[in-house]
């Protein structure tokens, strides 16, 4: 009934060709019940949104194909996904970290701040103020970092803009996902 309820599932997954040189090799997909698309009965309908950028490739290098999010954090958090770069056999680690320092910032500002914190090997999926204000902005998107954006500092993100997926991420109080690894 409520696409923003804590128990609602948000799925992040990669395309079959993600991490390859094929044209669709940069795809990240988010799936959830959309606050914008409804069934004939008025309930939220399942929907997906896709975007490109290096974020998906970094997830593939970390050995991630899919992440399922449920619940809601009490405070703003980011998910840092990483692996020891000096040990190719190391397990991929998932750590939730405080993200209150990102709250209220616009997408490019968040990404540049994360770049300063996590360095040159990381890429990001973030929401802006619209995703943080999901109760009043139902159309929020999820922004994905690009190589050009992180090198130039210019706001050149790509967006998963269909269905209000940024608001679903915001309803979980998850402001950013960091995929942190060397290129494969």
C-alpha angles and dihedrals in degrees: 000000000000119000089198097054113125093241093056114112124235114190124201114192141158132240121253091252097042111133094027131102092250116118094257093044095115100057125137118183129200120193127189144123103291123231086209104046118063137183122238088268090058096249121130114273128220113261141165134215127197135196138171134229138105094288093086093048090053090052089051090051087053090054094250120143100161142007123193116205124198133157131035130264117231091225134027110283141176125212113230112198114188147140132209102273092208094055115058090187093056120120119251110253128215115200129174110213134184111273101179088118088066098049115122095008123128121249100261092044090052092049095047090048090050090048090056090050101041103028137222100318098063132088128190149219110199142164125223130217091291091061091047088054096050093146090069104021108057097171099063118146134210114240122216122202122241132205091243092051095051093046098044100031089227120134098259103138125146120232140222089209107162124101103003096280091156089064091051089053089046092051087061089053088239107141100175145009117209120202102194120184143106117268115274 
